[in-house]
Amino acid sequence: MKVRQFTFNHFQTNCYLIIDEETRQCAIVDPCMEYKQEFLQIDQSIAKDGLKLSMVLLTHAHTDHVSGLEHVCQHYELPVITHKDSIVHLQNAPNLGRMIGFDVNRLDVLPIQTICDGDTLKLGNGTIKCIYTPGHCPGSMSFYLEEEGLVITGDALFRGSIGRTDLAGGDLDVLLTSIKNKLLVLPPDTMVLPGHGDATSVREEELGNPFLF
């Protein structure tokens, strides 16, 4: 499988397509499109490469990560796959959106499939492991592609930083425990694809991230 990265919306949030090259099935992680051109970019990227979108995944449900969720679920007739603790954020999406400049509808009315820590999702001939990494907010998940040696961490772990914990449900101790016990135990060469900013690696963050000492 391969991963294609996009950066969308006025929060510069990363969105990922995970593509199984053999079957052309793909998953979208954090559909965060805000502007018309961003919606077109995703739809055209899927269409021109003959991909079949079969999965919609959320690392977490803060509004800057779900601003394009309604479009994707309705256009491709798919449920959103997320942890049960993210549902409250989907319910509160209009209020949370207004606070940070996003115009979104209530999103908990969309079809929802819940996942738990340790679940494995099948995408074509590949697999995606679900790792529960709360602390930034309740319901936060990371998605690990073991064979490809990469993990999508949302707002849990960034290059040289960690997710903020001053929003509702945030907890610094919980976040640090998640990072140390769930992410830093992955092989050192594992590539880390965060919710904002540039990619990094487990080794780089273990040795140089000032928030983890």
C-alpha atoms as an extended CHARMM CRD file, in Angstrom:
* protein
*
       213  EXT
         1         1  MET       CA              0.0000000000        0.0000000000        0.0000000000  PROA      1               0.0000000000
         2         2  LYS       CA              1.0390000000        3.5960000000       -0.4680000000  PROA      2               0.0000000000
         3         3  VAL       CA             -0.0700000000        6.8100000000        1.1880000000  PROA      3               0.0000000000
         4         4  ARG       CA             -0.8250000000       10.1110000000       -0.5440000000  PROA      4               0.0000000000
         5         5  GLN       CA             -0.8440000000       13.3100000000        1.5370000000  PROA      5               0.0000000000
         6         6  PHE       CA             -2.9370000000       16.4420000000        1.0630000000  PROA      6               0.0000000000
         7         7  THR       CA             -2.9760000000       19.5950000000        3.1850000000  PROA      7               0.0000000000
         8         8  PHE       CA             -6.3370000000       21.3500000000        3.4030000000  PROA      8               0.0000000000
         9         9  ASN       CA             -8.2910000000       24.1830000000        5.0320000000  PROA      9               0.0000000000
        10        10  HSD       CA             -7.2480000000       27.3210000000        6.8680000000  PROA      10              0.0000000000
        11        11  PHE       CA             -5.7800000000       25.2240000000        9.6940000000  PROA      11              0.0000000000
        12        12  GLN       CA             -3.4250000000       23.4590000000        7.2170000000  PROA      12              0.0000000000
        13        13  THR       CA             -4.6160000000       20.0250000000        8.2860000000  PROA      13              0.0000000000
        14        14  ASN       CA             -3.1910000000       16.8940000000        6.7170000000  PROA      14              0.0000000000
        15        15  CYS       CA             -5.5140000000       14.4590000000        4.9520000000  PROA      15              0.0000000000
        16        16  TYR       CA             -4.2750000000       11.0730000000        3.7410000000  PROA      16              0.0000000000
        17        17  LEU       CA             -5.3480000000        8.5650000000        1.1090000000  PROA      17              0.0000000000
        18        18  ILE       CA             -4.1960000000        5.0190000000        1.8520000000  PROA      18              0.0000000000
        19        19  ILE       CA             -4.1430000000        3.1240000000       -1.4380000000  PROA      19              0.0000000000
        20        20  ASP       CA             -3.9230000000       -0.6070000000       -2.0320000000  PROA      20              0.0000000000
        21        21  GLU       CA             -2.2000000000       -0.6190000000       -5.3940000000  PROA      21              0.0000000000
        22        22  GLU       CA             -3.2760000000       -4.1430000000       -6.3220000000  PROA      22              0.0000000000
        23        23  THR       CA             -7.0300000000       -3.7580000000       -5.8440000000  PROA      23              0.0000000000
        24        24  ARG       CA             -7.2120000000        0.0760000000       -6.2210000000  PROA      24              0.0000000000
        25        25  GLN       CA             -9.2430000000        0.2610000000       -3.0350000000  PROA      25              0.0000000000
        26        26  CYS       CA             -8.4360000000        3.2620000000       -0.8550000000  PROA      26              0.0000000000
        27        27  ALA       CA             -9.2460000000        4.7930000000        2.5020000000  PROA      27              0.0000000000
        28        28  ILE       CA             -9.3590000000        8.4810000000        3.3560000000  PROA      28              0.0000000000
        29        29  VAL       CA             -8.0590000000        9.5810000000        6.7540000000  PROA      29              0.0000000000
        30        30  ASP       CA             -9.3730000000       12.8800000000        8.1620000000  PROA      30              0.0000000000
        31        31  PRO       CA            -11.3410000000       14.3490000000        5.2130000000  PROA      31              0.0000000000
        32        32  CYS       CA            -10.7380000000       17.9910000000        6.0860000000  PROA      32              0.0000000000
        33        33  MET       CA            -11.5530000000       19.7850000000        2.8510000000  PROA      33              0.0000000000
        34        34  GLU       CA            -12.9630000000       23.2890000000        3.2960000000  PROA      34              0.0000000000
        35        35  TYR       CA            -12.8330000000       25.0970000000       -0.0470000000  PROA      35              0.0000000000
        36        36  LYS       CA            -14.4140000000       24.0880000000       -3.3660000000  PROA      36              0.0000000000
        37        37  GLN       CA            -11.0510000000       23.4160000000       -5.0020000000  PROA      37              0.0000000000
        38        38  GLU       CA            -10.1030000000       21.0680000000       -2.1610000000  PROA      38              0.0000000000
        39        39  PHE       CA            -13.2450000000       18.9870000000       -2.6110000000  PROA      39              0.0000000000
        40        40  LEU       CA            -12.5070000000       18.7980000000       -6.3420000000  PROA      40              0.0000000000
        41        41  GLN       CA             -8.9090000000       17.8070000000       -5.6780000000  PROA      41              0.0000000000
        42        42  ILE       CA             -9.9170000000       14.7980000000       -3.5930000000  PROA      42              0.0000000000
        43        43  ASP       CA            -12.6860000000       13.6610000000       -5.9330000000  PROA      43              0.0000000000
        44        44  GLN       CA            -10.5040000000       14.0660000000       -9.0170000000  PROA      44              0.0000000000
        45        45  SER       CA             -7.5690000000       12.2890000000       -7.3960000000  PROA      45              0.0000000000
        46        46  ILE       CA             -9.7830000000        9.3060000000       -6.6440000000  PROA      46              0.0000000000
        47        47  ALA       CA            -11.4290000000        9.2910000000      -10.0640000000  PROA      47              0.0000000000
        48        48  LYS       CA             -8.4190000000        9.8410000000      -12.3220000000  PROA      48              0.0000000000
        49        49  ASP       CA             -6.4630000000        6.9690000000      -10.7820000000  PROA      49              0.0000000000
        50        50  GLY       CA             -9.4010000000        4.5780000000      -10.9250000000  PROA      50              0.0000000000
        51        51  LEU       CA             -9.5460000000        4.2650000000       -7.1410000000  PROA      51              0.0000000000
        52        52  LYS       CA            -12.5010000000        2.9300000000       -5.1830000000  PROA      52              0.0000000000
        53        53  LEU       CA            -12.9740000000        4.7320000000       -1.8860000000  PROA      53              0.0000000000
        54        54  SER       CA            -14.1130000000        2.0670000000        0.5510000000  PROA      54              0.0000000000
        55        55  MET       CA            -13.2630000000        3.4750000000        3.9780000000  PROA      55              0.0000000000
        56        56  VAL       CA            -13.4950000000        6.8170000000        5.8240000000  PROA      56              0.0000000000
        57        57  LEU       CA            -11.2780000000        6.9820000000        8.9260000000  PROA      57              0.0000000000
        58        58  LEU       CA            -10.8990000000        9.6430000000       11.6090000000  PROA      58              0.0000000000
        59        59  THR       CA             -7.8890000000       10.0820000000       13.8530000000  PROA      59              0.0000000000
        60        60  HSD       CA            -10.2020000000       12.3010000000       15.9150000000  PROA      60              0.0000000000
        61        61  ALA       CA            -13.2420000000       14.5010000000       15.3660000000  PROA      61              0.0000000000
        62        62  HSD       CA            -12.0380000000       18.0600000000       15.9420000000  PROA      62              0.0000000000
        63        63  THR       CA            -13.6510000000       20.2480000000       13.3110000000  PROA      63              0.0000000000
        64        64  ASP       CA            -10.4540000000       21.0230000000       11.4070000000  PROA      64              0.0000000000
        65        65  HSD       CA            -10.1430000000       17.2740000000       10.7310000000  PROA      65              0.0000000000
        66        66  VAL       CA            -13.7490000000       16.6160000000        9.6820000000  PROA      66              0.0000000000
        67        67  SER       CA            -14.7660000000       19.6710000000        7.6450000000  PROA      67              0.0000000000
        68        68  GLY       CA            -15.1290000000       17.5050000000        4.5210000000  PROA      68              0.0000000000
        69        69  LEU       CA            -16.6510000000       14.4880000000        6.2550000000  PROA      69              0.0000000000
        70        70  GLU       CA            -20.2660000000       15.0630000000        5.2550000000  PROA      70              0.0000000000
        71        71  HSD       CA            -19.3520000000       15.3360000000        1.5750000000  PROA      71              0.0000000000
        72        72  VAL       CA            -17.2600000000       12.1700000000        1.5770000000  PROA      72              0.0000000000
        73        73  CYS       CA            -19.7790000000       10.0280000000        3.4670000000  PROA      73              0.0000000000
        74        74  GLN       CA            -22.6890000000       11.1550000000        1.3050000000  PROA      74              0.0000000000
        75        75  HSD       CA            -20.9240000000       11.2630000000       -2.0700000000  PROA      75              0.0000000000
        76        76  TYR       CA            -19.3330000000        7.8290000000       -1.6690000000  PROA      76              0.0000000000
        77        77  GLU       CA            -22.1470000000        6.3420000000        0.4440000000  PROA      77              0.0000000000
        78        78  LEU       CA            -19.8580000000        5.2320000000        3.2610000000  PROA      78              0.0000000000
        79        79  PRO       CA            -19.9860000000        5.2940000000        7.0560000000  PROA      79              0.0000000000
        80        80  VAL       CA            -17.4010000000        7.1440000000        9.0850000000  PROA      80              0.0000000000
        81        81  ILE       CA            -15.1240000000        4.8300000000       11.0510000000  PROA      81              0.0000000000
        82        82  THR       CA            -14.1150000000        6.2800000000       14.3970000000  PROA      82              0.0000000000
        83        83  HSD       CA            -13.8130000000        5.5620000000       18.1190000000  PROA      83              0.0000000000
        84        84  LYS       CA            -17.0700000000        5.8140000000       20.0670000000  PROA      84              0.0000000000
        85        85  ASP       CA            -15.7020000000        8.6860000000       22.1640000000  PROA      85              0.0000000000
        86        86  SER       CA            -15.4580000000       10.8340000000       19.0180000000  PROA      86              0.0000000000
        87        87  ILE       CA            -19.2260000000       10.8230000000       18.5010000000  PROA      87              0.0000000000
        88        88  VAL       CA            -19.7940000000       13.6830000000       20.9410000000  PROA      88              0.0000000000
        89        89  HSD       CA            -17.4470000000       15.8680000000       18.8770000000  PROA      89              0.0000000000
        90        90  LEU       CA            -19.3670000000       14.9860000000       15.7160000000  PROA      90              0.0000000000
        91        91  GLN       CA            -22.5490000000       16.0180000000       17.5090000000  PROA      91              0.0000000000
        92        92  ASN       CA            -21.0180000000       19.3150000000       18.5690000000  PROA      92              0.0000000000
        93        93  ALA       CA            -19.3710000000       20.0110000000       15.2040000000  PROA      93              0.0000000000
        94        94  PRO       CA            -21.4610000000       23.1570000000       14.4230000000  PROA      94              0.0000000000
        95        95  ASN       CA            -20.5760000000       24.7990000000       17.7460000000  PROA      95              0.0000000000
        96        96  LEU       CA            -16.9440000000       23.7540000000       17.6320000000  PROA      96              0.0000000000
        97        97  GLY       CA            -16.7640000000       24.8750000000       14.0240000000  PROA      97              0.0000000000
        98        98  ARG       CA            -18.0350000000       28.3640000000       14.7560000000  PROA      98              0.0000000000
        99        99  MET       CA            -15.3440000000       28.7630000000       17.4050000000  PROA      99              0.0000000000
       100       100  ILE       CA            -12.5360000000       28.1680000000       14.9090000000  PROA      100             0.0000000000
       101       101  GLY       CA            -14.0650000000       29.4700000000       11.6950000000  PROA      101             0.0000000000
       102       102  PHE       CA            -15.6050000000       26.3910000000       10.0620000000  PROA      102             0.0000000000
       103       103  ASP       CA            -19.1720000000       26.1560000000        8.7710000000  PROA      103             0.0000000000
       104       104  VAL       CA            -20.2250000000       22.5290000000        9.2520000000  PROA      104             0.0000000000
       105       105  ASN       CA            -23.4180000000       20.6670000000       10.0440000000  PROA      105             0.0000000000
       106       106  ARG       CA            -24.0250000000       18.2580000000       12.8880000000  PROA      106             0.0000000000
       107       107  LEU       CA            -22.1390000000       15.1400000000       11.8280000000  PROA      107             0.0000000000
       108       108  ASP       CA            -23.3170000000       12.4460000000       14.2300000000  PROA      108             0.0000000000
       109       109  VAL       CA            -26.3320000000       11.9200000000       11.9310000000  PROA      109             0.0000000000
       110       110  LEU       CA            -23.9980000000       10.2690000000        9.4170000000  PROA      110             0.0000000000
       111       111  PRO       CA            -23.6910000000        6.4680000000        9.5020000000  PROA      111             0.0000000000
       112       112  ILE       CA            -21.0140000000        5.5480000000       12.0430000000  PROA      112             0.0000000000
       113       113  GLN       CA            -18.9270000000        2.4010000000       12.5110000000  PROA      113             0.0000000000
       114       114  THR       CA            -16.9580000000        2.3140000000       15.7650000000  PROA      114             0.0000000000
       115       115  ILE       CA            -13.4950000000        0.8720000000       16.2700000000  PROA      115             0.0000000000
       116       116  CYS       CA            -11.4380000000        0.0090000000       19.3540000000  PROA      116             0.0000000000
       117       117  ASP       CA             -7.7930000000       -0.2840000000       20.2760000000  PROA      117             0.0000000000
       118       118  GLY       CA             -6.2020000000       -3.2460000000       18.5240000000  PROA      118             0.0000000000
       119       119  ASP       CA             -8.8150000000       -3.6100000000       15.7960000000  PROA      119             0.0000000000
       120       120  THR       CA             -7.5070000000       -4.4740000000       12.3420000000  PROA      120             0.0000000000
       121       121  LEU       CA             -9.1680000000       -3.1510000000        9.2050000000  PROA      121             0.0000000000
       122       122  LYS       CA             -8.8110000000       -4.8760000000        5.8450000000  PROA      122             0.0000000000
       123       123  LEU       CA             -8.1600000000       -2.5780000000        2.8680000000  PROA      123             0.0000000000
       124       124  GLY       CA             -7.8600000000       -4.5810000000       -0.3220000000  PROA      124             0.0000000000
       125       125  ASN       CA             -4.9430000000       -6.9170000000        0.2980000000  PROA      125             0.0000000000
       126       126  GLY       CA             -3.5040000000       -4.7360000000        3.0500000000  PROA      126             0.0000000000
       127       127  THR       CA             -4.2640000000       -4.1860000000        6.7130000000  PROA      127             0.0000000000
       128       128  ILE       CA             -4.5530000000       -1.1310000000        8.9480000000  PROA      128             0.0000000000
       129       129  LYS       CA             -4.1090000000       -1.5330000000       12.7030000000  PROA      129             0.0000000000
       130       130  CYS       CA             -6.0850000000        0.8050000000       14.9830000000  PROA      130             0.0000000000
       131       131  ILE       CA             -4.1490000000        2.1480000000       17.9680000000  PROA      131             0.0000000000
       132       132  TYR       CA             -6.0080000000        4.1050000000       20.6530000000  PROA      132             0.0000000000
       133       133  THR       CA             -3.9460000000        7.2120000000       21.4820000000  PROA      133             0.0000000000
       134       134  PRO       CA             -6.1000000000        9.5570000000       23.6140000000  PROA      134             0.0000000000
       135       135  GLY       CA             -4.8800000000       12.6690000000       25.3930000000  PROA      135             0.0000000000
       136       136  HSD       CA             -5.2440000000       15.3270000000       22.7240000000  PROA      136             0.0000000000
       137       137  CYS       CA             -8.9440000000       14.5760000000       22.9160000000  PROA      137             0.0000000000
       138       138  PRO       CA            -11.1410000000       11.5680000000       23.7280000000  PROA      138             0.0000000000
       139       139  GLY       CA            -11.4650000000        9.0720000000       20.9080000000  PROA      139             0.0000000000
       140       140  SER       CA             -8.1030000000        9.7820000000       19.3000000000  PROA      140             0.0000000000
       141       141  MET       CA             -6.8100000000        6.9350000000       17.1420000000  PROA      141             0.0000000000
       142       142  SER       CA             -3.6130000000        6.3090000000       15.2300000000  PROA      142             0.0000000000
       143       143  PHE       CA             -3.5140000000        4.0640000000       12.1610000000  PROA      143             0.0000000000
       144       144  TYR       CA             -0.5150000000        1.7590000000       11.7380000000  PROA      144             0.0000000000
       145       145  LEU       CA              0.5100000000        0.1900000000        8.4460000000  PROA      145             0.0000000000
       146       146  GLU       CA              2.9980000000       -2.3440000000        9.7340000000  PROA      146             0.0000000000
       147       147  GLU       CA              4.2090000000       -3.7350000000        6.4130000000  PROA      147             0.0000000000
       148       148  GLU       CA              4.7240000000       -0.2280000000        5.0390000000  PROA      148             0.0000000000
       149       149  GLY       CA              6.4370000000        0.9640000000        8.2310000000  PROA      149             0.0000000000
       150       150  LEU       CA              4.3140000000        4.0470000000        8.8520000000  PROA      150             0.0000000000
       151       151  VAL       CA              1.7680000000        5.3470000000       11.3210000000  PROA      151             0.0000000000
       152       152  ILE       CA             -0.7560000000        8.1830000000       10.9320000000  PROA      152             0.0000000000
       153       153  THR       CA             -0.9660000000        9.8840000000       14.3210000000  PROA      153             0.0000000000
       154       154  GLY       CA             -3.4500000000       12.7370000000       13.9280000000  PROA      154             0.0000000000
       155       155  ASP       CA             -2.7810000000       15.3570000000       16.5880000000  PROA      155             0.0000000000
       156       156  ALA       CA             -1.1510000000       12.9950000000       19.0880000000  PROA      156             0.0000000000
       157       157  LEU       CA              2.4510000000       13.2900000000       17.9020000000  PROA      157             0.0000000000
       158       158  PHE       CA              4.0590000000       15.8870000000       15.6420000000  PROA      158             0.0000000000
       159       159  ARG       CA              7.5720000000       16.4750000000       14.3990000000  PROA      159             0.0000000000
       160       160  GLY       CA              9.2820000000       17.9640000000       17.4460000000  PROA      160             0.0000000000
       161       161  SER       CA              6.0130000000       18.4940000000       19.3040000000  PROA      161             0.0000000000
       162       162  ILE       CA              2.8400000000       16.8910000000       20.6470000000  PROA      162             0.0000000000
       163       163  GLY       CA             -0.8610000000       17.7050000000       20.4470000000  PROA      163             0.0000000000
       164       164  ARG       CA             -2.3480000000       20.4680000000       22.5560000000  PROA      164             0.0000000000
       165       165  THR       CA             -4.2540000000       19.3670000000       25.6510000000  PROA      165             0.0000000000
       166       166  ASP       CA             -6.0410000000       22.5730000000       26.6620000000  PROA      166             0.0000000000
       167       167  LEU       CA             -9.2500000000       21.7850000000       24.7460000000  PROA      167             0.0000000000
       168       168  ALA       CA            -12.2300000000       19.8670000000       26.1330000000  PROA      168             0.0000000000
       169       169  GLY       CA            -11.2020000000       16.3640000000       27.1380000000  PROA      169             0.0000000000
       170       170  GLY       CA             -7.4900000000       17.0060000000       26.7040000000  PROA      170             0.0000000000
       171       171  ASP       CA             -5.1130000000       15.5080000000       29.2590000000  PROA      171             0.0000000000
       172       172  LEU       CA             -1.3390000000       15.9110000000       29.0890000000  PROA      172             0.0000000000
       173       173  ASP       CA             -0.5110000000       12.8870000000       31.2490000000  PROA      173             0.0000000000
       174       174  VAL       CA             -2.8050000000       10.6770000000       29.1870000000  PROA      174             0.0000000000
       175       175  LEU       CA             -1.2910000000       11.9680000000       25.9430000000  PROA      175             0.0000000000
       176       176  LEU       CA              2.2830000000       11.3650000000       27.0780000000  PROA      176             0.0000000000
       177       177  THR       CA              1.3320000000        7.8500000000       28.1970000000  PROA      177             0.0000000000
       178       178  SER       CA             -0.2810000000        7.1950000000       24.8100000000  PROA      178             0.0000000000
       179       179  ILE       CA              2.7930000000        8.3710000000       22.9370000000  PROA      179             0.0000000000
       180       180  LYS       CA              5.2870000000        6.4690000000       25.0580000000  PROA      180             0.0000000000
       181       181  ASN       CA              3.3210000000        3.2140000000       25.3970000000  PROA      181             0.0000000000
       182       182  LYS       CA              1.6280000000        3.0320000000       21.9880000000  PROA      182             0.0000000000
       183       183  LEU       CA              3.7590000000        4.9700000000       19.4730000000  PROA      183             0.0000000000
       184       184  LEU       CA              7.3630000000        4.9750000000       20.6690000000  PROA      184             0.0000000000
       185       185  VAL       CA              7.2210000000        1.1780000000       21.0040000000  PROA      185             0.0000000000
       186       186  LEU       CA              6.8520000000        0.8700000000       17.2350000000  PROA      186             0.0000000000
       187       187  PRO       CA             10.0310000000        0.0800000000       15.2540000000  PROA      187             0.0000000000
       188       188  PRO       CA             12.3990000000        3.0900000000       15.2800000000  PROA      188             0.0000000000
       189       189  ASP       CA             12.3320000000        3.4570000000       11.4970000000  PROA      189             0.0000000000
       190       190  THR       CA              8.5400000000        3.7910000000       11.4570000000  PROA      190             0.0000000000
       191       191  MET       CA              7.5340000000        6.9360000000        9.5830000000  PROA      191             0.0000000000
       192       192  VAL       CA              5.1700000000        9.1980000000       11.5270000000  PROA      192             0.0000000000
       193       193  LEU       CA              2.5680000000       11.0510000000        9.4480000000  PROA      193             0.0000000000
       194       194  PRO       CA              0.9750000000       13.7080000000       11.6830000000  PROA      194             0.0000000000
       195       195  GLY       CA             -2.2300000000       15.7060000000       11.4650000000  PROA      195             0.0000000000
       196       196  HSD       CA             -0.3090000000       18.9380000000       10.8420000000  PROA      196             0.0000000000
       197       197  GLY       CA              3.1770000000       19.6540000000        9.5640000000  PROA      197             0.0000000000
       198       198  ASP       CA              5.9050000000       17.4380000000        8.1790000000  PROA      198             0.0000000000
       199       199  ALA       CA              6.5410000000       13.7270000000        8.5400000000  PROA      199             0.0000000000
       200       200  THR       CA              9.0410000000       12.4170000000       11.0580000000  PROA      200             0.0000000000
       201       201  SER       CA             10.0430000000        9.0340000000       12.4970000000  PROA      201             0.0000000000
       202       202  VAL       CA              9.6930000000        7.2120000000       15.7870000000  PROA      202             0.0000000000
       203       203  ARG       CA             13.4640000000        7.3360000000       16.2690000000  PROA      203             0.0000000000
       204       204  GLU       CA             13.6500000000       11.0740000000       15.5910000000  PROA      204             0.0000000000
       205       205  GLU       CA             10.9310000000       11.8380000000       18.1450000000  PROA      205             0.0000000000
       206       206  GLU       CA             12.2240000000        9.4350000000       20.7540000000  PROA      206             0.0000000000
       207       207  LEU       CA             15.6750000000       11.0440000000       20.6170000000  PROA      207             0.0000000000
       208       208  GLY       CA             14.8350000000       14.6860000000       19.9500000000  PROA      208             0.0000000000
       209       209  ASN       CA             11.2760000000       15.6300000000       20.8750000000  PROA      209             0.0000000000
       210       210  PRO       CA             11.6200000000       18.0110000000       23.8480000000  PROA      210             0.0000000000
       211       211  PHE       CA              8.1110000000       17.2210000000       25.1240000000  PROA      211             0.0000000000
       212       212  LEU       CA              9.0100000000       13.5680000000       25.6980000000  PROA      212             0.0000000000
       213       213  PHE       CA             11.9260000000       13.9820000000       28.0950000000  PROA      213             0.0000000000
